[in-house]
Amino acid sequence: MAGLHQAPMISCPLKTTQEIDWVTPLKNYIRVTYGDPEKYNEECATLNRLRQDMRGAGKDSAAGRDLLYRYYGQLELLDLRFPVDENHIKISFTWYDAFTHKQISQYSLAYEKASIIFNISAVLSCHAANQNRSEDAGLKTAYHSFQASAGMFTYINENFLHAPSSDLSRETVRTLINIMLAQAQEVFLEKQIGDGKKPGMLAKLAAQAGFLYSQAAEGCSENTAKEIFSKFWLGLVQAKMNYMGSIAQYYQALHENTTNQFGIGLARMGVAERLGRDAVKNAGTVPSSVPANSNLVTETSAIVTDMMKRHLSLVQEKRAEFQKDNDYIYHHTIPSETSLSAISKLPASKAIPVQELYAGQDIQRIIGPDIFSKIVPMSVTESASLYDEEKAKLIRAETEKCDIANSELAAALDYLKLPGSLKMLKGGFEENFEVDPEFRAWADEIAAEPLLVNVFDELKDDKLRVEEVLMQCAKALDTEEAICEKMRSKYMDDWIQQPSLVLTQTLREDIKNLSNAIDAASESDAALLNQYTQYADDIEDLRVASEKEEVDVLFQKALVKNGYRLDKRSTPAQEGSLLDVDDSGEISVMAQIERVEELLKKLNLIKRERMQVLKDLKEKVHNDDINHVLILNKKAMGNIEGQLFSSELEKFRPHQNRLLQATHKQQSLMKDLTAAYGELLQDKRVRAEQSRYEKLAKNKAAVVSAFKKVYRAFLDIQSGLDKAKSFYGEMKDTVDSLDKNVDVFVNNRRQEGANLLAKIEKEKGASANAEREQQRIRELMEKMSVGDQGKHSPAPISVGQHPVASPPQTPRYGGFPQITPQPQPQTVYGQQFSPVGQPQQYPMMQQQPQQQYANGQYVRRGSSAQNYPPYNQYQPQQQPYNPGAYVPPPPPGPPPMNRQQSFPQQYPQQGYSQQPPPPQQQPPPGQRQPGQQDPWSGLQSWR
């Protein structure tokens, strides 16, 4: 049977395909669905390159198989994201039939995948057929590859319907499956024959191989009739069918002979000879020329014929031997062939599923990373969101359990006053008065801030400056008004300048509003100062203690001041310590304290471990990403979503169990701690120390509470001072702007008055010249008079008869601004300080906008009342006066006499003359008093 080991094997030919372009259709779809396609240039090029490489996959190589499977795996992932069909991503996949070479084109991605699977099966069959089965490694590889090829063909039949080509039809694929399984069974039989297994088992294996070849022969016969398979395949499969049947009968005859069934064995040997003759006959029908796309050598027909003939010769020799033994020794009756029972079949080959094709190998390494992993379909995103919510529920539940456990632990320890009470039991709490951390923080914060007294002084200076500027502004307006009215009384109707009262109404209202705001702020300042006075000593104590690093000293003094006194027991020598050794035979206090401390350490360790496990769980949940799993199960997500989520959440079960165990352990330790601490507190020595400790704790709480009130008052005062500084800062800006407006207004009025004065003087000079000319004419007429005309003097022309020009119309002034009224503050700075220390409310000041004026510059002056020059120091304008855009309201009538000043009560009286200036003798018209260079010189004496 040596020739059996190298029987020729059939391999499936590969399908061929044309080149296609993946890039353009994919980018078009991405542009419409996911946005900018340029982000995925590399991914599209990678997929296109994979298909190009797949076309050159070798027939007989593991690398070619892996390359095909990599492309197929990426197609499966691609199918979960992109609809490749005639209506969406339209790509024409063109393949050629593996047997008829007919060109078939379709737009379906399923056709592309089925063709790839077919080629994987073909490569596997080629790889198996080319193995050297004389070696164990080659024999095992061939056995596995034939089964894997059958498994891939089975996958095509189960998942792809309506095959467009004959090589993918169900009948053809079923025939290929039978051929691959039959050849795998044959390879296994070769191995068992080589290992010298028992004839009975070999007969069963051969019977199964013959059965598989018989099924394959039926399919080959049909496909040959359809001109799909070549006659070579049909002849070889029929020869092997009879060949395997002959081998089965041969080994079964040997088995019958060993069981003393000599007659049956001789009958089976006859059947084996008949089948062997049929096999030789079938081998003779195998064409001598092998198909071009097969892996068979040209001598295949001769090899098969020789193998069949040698097997037939062996069977004939054995039959003759059995016949001789039966004739001379056993004399058993030889049954007919039809009466022989069928040989049991033992299947040794099966189709390996796709999932098991790479068993023991890293399938992810072969397929490679998901090319389009950055693109997640909307349905997958929705499922991922649902899964994230499930994870969030899990985290919330575990966090709540941990918080409850921590709260229970904290509440129990607080109720037992642990671990603070242990310090008291050890003695020594009197020697070290620990300063409360909040107390030290308060002192440090107060020391870091500026002295409140200095802040109060700064506020006082700011307020005085604001009041001074307001006073100067009011004084300047009063002075300007007084001068204007003085000139009006002197020149009567000739002084046509508009009264100041109407023009200064807005400015005076601004001054009044600002003064009221300052008055309200003064009340708030006083309330703040009163509050500071109440707590000044305690605030200063905290500040000094922090600066001198004597906070602990201040705290101890506060304890003593609050009434705490040390007990008479001052040293352990005067009174025994709780930690002294107890000779009474009872458990010492120190031993009980140590046991309580040990339980506390265990509880703290459990708490830290629980929080660390929770942290690890949160991190693991945060990093958990099942998008890949969801994509792989996208098509079946509607049915298995809940089941998939549950299975994925199981990965967090170990952390949940550890948290649960920690909680149970904590409850057990808390029971032990409560019992141990209760026993400790029952000791009479412990009860006495506990009473002293509670007294100290109560005193410390009272001191901290008192200084907390001081600290809150400090914060309230500081907040009020901050608001006051902001208020006075805005107030200074506001009054400075007002001061500039008053300055510009007064300067413009002075300029206007100077122009008007020059005009009046000019008119008076012209009137005097006319009177002198009339006098000269009169004198001339008197000289020219004759006769008795000289007796009568002509009536002199009265000065009053000279026509006086009517006073000019009051001009519209345009050299000073229209002052915007200052809004009255909505809130009053100066609420009564409440016991809880509410911050004072300062009035909200609006920044008065600075205005640009046609005349005058924004020049700060030292005193608004003294820096204005008299009218006679202004030079009259060379051009006629042209009012600006400002149109004042119509004059209210003649100016009232004895006008009162706006703020008489706020300013000293020495700057204003209450009596009118002494009357001066008026010179004749057109003349000036001796030494008088300017008609305004008298105004200087009034000022």
Sequence and secondary structure as in RCSB ss.txt:
>XXXX:A:sequence
MAGLHQAPMISCPLKTTQEIDWVTPLKNYIRVTYGDPEKYNEECATLNRLRQDMRGAGKDSAAGRDLLYRYYGQL
ELLDLRFPVDENHIKISFTWYDAFTHKQISQYSLAYEKASIIFNISAVLSCHAANQNRSEDAGLKTAYHSFQASA
GMFTYINENFLHAPSSDLSRETVRTLINIMLAQAQEVFLEKQIGDGKKPGMLAKLAAQAGFLYSQAAEGCSENTA
KEIFSKFWLGLVQAKMNYMGSIAQYYQALHENTTNQFGIGLARMGVAERLGRDAVKNAGTVPSSVPANSNLVTET
SAIVTDMMKRHLSLVQEKRAEFQKDNDYIYHHTIPSETSLSAISKLPASKAIPVQELYAGQDIQRIIGPDIFSKI
VPMSVTESASLYDEEKAKLIRAETEKCDIANSELAAALDYLKLPGSLKMLKGGFEENFEVDPEFRAWADEIAAEP
LLVNVFDELKDDKLRVEEVLMQCAKALDTEEAICEKMRSKYMDDWIQQPSLVLTQTLREDIKNLSNAIDAASESD
AALLNQYTQYADDIEDLRVASEKEEVDVLFQKALVKNGYRLDKRSTPAQEGSLLDVDDSGEISVMAQIERVEELL
KKLNLIKRERMQVLKDLKEKVHNDDINHVLILNKKAMGNIEGQLFSSELEKFRPHQNRLLQATHKQQSLMKDLTA
AYGELLQDKRVRAEQSRYEKLAKNKAAVVSAFKKVYRAFLDIQSGLDKAKSFYGEMKDTVDSLDKNVDVFVNNRR
QEGANLLAKIEKEKGASANAEREQQRIRELMEKMSVGDQGKHSPAPISVGQHPVASPPQTPRYGGFPQITPQPQP
QTVYGQQFSPVGQPQQYPMMQQQPQQQYANGQYVRRGSSAQNYPPYNQYQPQQQPYNPGAYVPPPPPGPPPMNRQ
QSFPQQYPQQGYSQQPPPPQQQPPPGQRQPGQQDPWSGLQSWR
>XXXX:A:secstr
 GGGGG         EE     HHHHHHHHHHHTS GGGGHHHHHHHHHHHHHHHT  SS HHHHHHHHHHHHHH
HHHHTT   SSSSS   EEEE TTT  EEEES HHHHHHHHHHHHHHHHHHHHHTS TTSHHHHHHHHHHHHHHH
HHHHHHHHH  S SSGGGSHHHHHHHHHHHHHHHHHHHHHHHHHTT  HHHHHHHHHHHHHHHHHHHHHHHHHHH
TTSS HHHHHHHHHHHHHHHHHHHHHHHHHHHHTT HHHHHHHHHHHHHHHHHHHHHHHTS SS  TTS   TTH
HHHHHHHHHHHHHHHHHHHHHHHHHIIIII      GGGS             GGGTTTTS HHHHH S TTTT 
  HHHHHHHHHHHHHHHHHHHHHHHHHHHHHHHHHHHHHHHTTTHHHHHHHS TTT     HHHHHHHHHHHHS 
 HHHHHHHHHHHHHHHHHHHHHHHHHHHHHHHHHHHHHHHHGGG     HHHHTHHHHHHHHHHHHHHHHHHHHH
HHHHHHHHHHHHHHHHHHHHHHTT HHHHHHHHHHHTT    S  STTTS  TTS  TTSS  HHHHHHHHHHHH
HHHHHHHHHHHHHHHHHHHHHHH   HHHHHHTGGGHHHHHHHHHHHHHGGGHHHHHHHHHHHHHHHHHHHHHHH
HHHHHHTSHHHHHHHHHHHHHHHHHHHHHHHHHHHHHHHHHHHHHHHHHHHHHHHHHHHHHHHHHHHHHHHHHHH
HHHHHHHHHHHHHHHHHHHHHHHHHHHHHHHHHH  GGGGGS      GGGS            SS         
SS S     TT                 SSS     S TTTS   GGGS   SS     S       SS  TT  
 S TTTS STTS SS         TT   TT  STTHHHHHH 
